[in-house]
Amino acid sequence: MDLHEQFRRAAIERGFPADEVVRFAEFIRFSIRASGHLNGEVVGQHGGLPRLPVGVEWPSAKSGPLPFIASLDCAALPRVPGLALPVDGSLLFFLHRALAFNYGIASNSVEGEQQYARVMHVPAGAEAAPAEAPDGLDSVSPQHDLFATVVAELPFWLDGCDEDDPDSTRTDNAAHLGRDLQHRDELCELAKELWPRSTSPLIFLGGYTGGGGAMVTDYLDDTPETQMADDNLTARQKADSITIADADWDLRLEEETLRVMREWVPLAQFAKVDAYWGCFMIRHEDLAARRFDKALSRTEFTE
């Protein structure tokens, strides 16, 4: 059964209004959480050395070889809606968190940090062999097997607080964010009951992105999607293609963020290391077409 349909049936069986359940279910995203906790078959490895296709060099930047984060066996991963991962082969992730973040900040350029990040898909059947650590690589992380669980995720604005901020200057009811749903809290609890959260994941695939901790509107946390939405609106204002009054900015930013979130998906997010959080975003159409060179690194420093 489709996971969203599973939720809808369970909610309706418990007496929640069908129209409200359908609206709420649109906000549920399912993620694959890979951790070192034993759970079924191995789906990949975290740390260690990757298996690279014969003849393919270790990804590097001007600074030297990029740290290897993890590899995932696509055939072994569970399938979740909204995340069109390859059905076979392996996904390899390389990322220098600190340099990606620092270069992005220094250049004020999202594109600038991409030289420190790579996603590689190794097709099934490709001749591959364990790579040797290249000269110049700072270190090799300890290797751990990864196991996967599926979790239902809800956006912060839907599940993050029970009451609206009494000091808020917003006059709309944020219906576009689902905050007008009468049984919002109860439906949030049902989703968590059906798909309990796993502990200490090392990698998140799909779902919602984490944020930098700051709020950018009354309801939205600072995330890669809000940053992309802000960039889009700012560029359009500078090009005189739109005009947004200051009083309307938060609402327009929320609406643009939702549009960006429909276009992009977090391909992989990585647990913090030395306060650096790493994330690869990709458009749905690029993921479906296996254009992993189009994935964007969005790294944050969280302290």
N, C-alpha and C positions, 0 to 999 in steps of 0.2 A: 504494500500500500504506500502511496505517496505520503511523505512525512507531514506535509501541510494538511492533507486530507485526514491523516491520523489525528492531528490536533483538532481539526474542525469537528470530527465525529465525537471525540471525547468531550469536547466543550458543550456541544449540543445535547449529548446524553446527560450532562449534568445540569441542563436546564438554562444555559445561557442563550440569549436571543441569537438566532441564526445570522441576522444581518450584522450584528455587532461582532460575532465570532469571525465572520468573513473579513471584515475590516481589520480586526486585530491580527489575524493570521498573515496578512500582507506584510506586517512588520517583523515577523519571525524569520530569522536567517539561521541556517544550520551550518555549523562549523565542524571540521575534523580537528581534534586536538591530539597531537602526538606527544607522548611522554615516555619516560623510562619505566612506568608502572606496568607490570605484567598484565596483559589483557589480550588473549588470543594470539594471532600470528604476528610475527615481526613485519613492520611496514617500511622500515628504513633504518638509517643510522644517523646519529648525531655526533659530530666530531670525527676524529680519526682521519683517514685518507680516502679520497673518493676513488671510484673506478671510472677512469676516463676512456673515451674511445681511442683506439690505437691511432696514433698520429696527431691527436689533438693536444695542444699545449695547455698547461695549467693557466687559467685566466689570471691576468695581471693588469696593473696600472703603472703609471710612471713611477710610483713609489715602490713597486715590486709585486710579488705574487699576492693575490687576495686570499684572506683566510677562508677556509672551507667550513661552512656551517653545518650542512646536512644533506643527505640524499634520501629520496623517498621512492619506493617501489609502487608505481601507479596502479599496477594490477592488484596489489594487495590492499590498497586504500579503500575504505568504504565510499560509497557514492552518496552525495547529498545534492539536493536541488539547488540550481543557481551557481554551480561550480563545475564547469565542463572540463575537468581534468582529463588528460590522456588516459586511455584505458590500459595502456601498457607502456613499457619503457621506464626510465627513471628520471626524476627531476633532481638536479643538483643546484645548490644555492651557495654562492660565494659573496661575502660582504665584509668590507672593512668598516665597521660601524663608526669609529671615531673619525677617520678621514672623510668618510662620506658625509657625516654631519658637519664637520668643521669646514670642508670645502664648500658645501652648500651654503653655509652661513657666510663664509668669506666672499663668495661670488654672488650671493643673493640670487642663486640660480638653481632651480630644481634639476635642470639638465646637467649642471656642473658636477653634481655628486654621482652621476651614473657611472663614471669611469671606475668607481670603487665598488661596483655591484654587478653581479652577473647571475642570470638564471640559465641553466642549460638543460635541454631535454635530450637524453640518450635513448634513441629508439630501441625497441625490443629487437634482439637479434644482432645488434651492432657489436662488433668485436671490441671488447673493452678489457682493461686490465687495471689492477690496483696501481695508482700513481705513487711515485716517490716524492717525498717532500722536496720542493725545488729550493735552490739557493735563494736566500733572501727572505724566506718565509719566517715570520717572527716566532711562531710556535705552532704546534699541532695539539688541538684539544683532545682530551681523553675520549675514546669512542664508546658510545652507548647504543644498544638496540632501542628502537622506537616502537611503541604500540599505540593503537589509535582507538579513540572513542568519538561518538557523534553527540554533539551538544546543541540544544536550541538556544540561540542568542537573541536578546532583545536590545533595542537601542537605549542608550542612557536616558534619553528624554522621556521614554515610556516607563522605565522601570527604576529610574535613579532616585526619585523622590516622591513622596506621597501627596504633598501639598504644593501648590504654586507659591512662588515667592511673593509674600505680601507687599514687598517694596517694588515689585515689578511695575514698569511703566507701560507694559504691553496692554493694548486694548482689545486685541483679537483673542479668540479662545484656543488658538493653536490647533484647530481641527485637522489641519494638514499633517500634524504630527500624531494624531490619534489620541491627544490628551483629553478630548471630550468624551471618550468612551466611558460609559457608566460603570462597567465591571472591569476596568483596566487592571486594578490590583489583583483581583481574583484570577483573571486570565493569565497574568504574569506568573502567579504561583502555580497554576496548572502546567504551564510550559516547563517550569523548573522541575515539577514533579515527574513529568513524562520523560524528560531528558536531564537527569541530574548532572551538575557540573563535575568535571574531572579535576583532580588536583595536580598542581605543578606541571602544566604542559610546557614543553620546550618549544613547540611549534604549533601555530594556529593556521589552519587553512580555511579560507572563506569566512563567513560570519561578518562581524562588525570590527572595525579598526579600533585599536586603543588610541588614547589621546595624550596630549601633553599636560593635562591637568587643569588648564585655564578654561574659563567659559567665554564663548564668543558671542552668544546671545543668551537670553534668559533660559533657554532650553538646550542649546547645543554646546557640547564640549569641543575643545580644539582638537581636530583630527585632520589627517591628510585630506579628507573630502571637504571639510570646511575651508581649508587653506586653498584647495583647488577652486572651490566655488568663489571664494573671495578674489582670487587672481582673475577668474573669468569675468566677474562683474566689474572689477576695477579696470580691466583692459577694455571692456565694452564702453564704460563711461568715458575713458580717455579717448576712445575712437568716436565719441559722440553718437554711438548707436543706441544708447539708452541714457535716461536721466533718472536718478534715484534720489529722492529727498532723504535727508539725514534721518528723519523720523521713520522712514520706510525701510531703512537699510537692513535691520535685523530680519524682518519678515522676508525680504527678497533674498537674503543670504540663506535663510532656512529653506526656502523653496528651491534655490539653485543647488544647495547641498543635496537635497533629495534627488534632484535630477542627476547630479554627478554620481550619487550612490547607485542609481539605476544603471548607469553606464559603466562604472568601474566596480571591481571586486578586490578585496585583499587576497592576493594569491597566497602569501605566506607572511606570518608575523613571528618574530623570534623573541624568546624570553630575554629580559634585560641582562646585559653583561657590562659591568663597570658603569651602570646607570645609562647605558645606551640601548635604546629600543629600536629594533630594525623591522622594516615592513617592505614588501614588494606589492605594489598595486598593478592591476592589469585590466584593460577593457575586456568586457565579455566577448566581443567579436575577435579580439586578438587571442584570447585564451582558446576559443573554439577553433581558430585557424592555426594554433600552435606557434604563434609569433611571440616567443618568449623574449626575444630581443626588444620587444616593445614594453616589457614590464618596467615600472618605475620604482626606484628605491626612494623611500621616504623615512629617513632616520631621525630620531629625536633624542635629545639629552634630557633626562627626566629629573635632574637635581639642580 
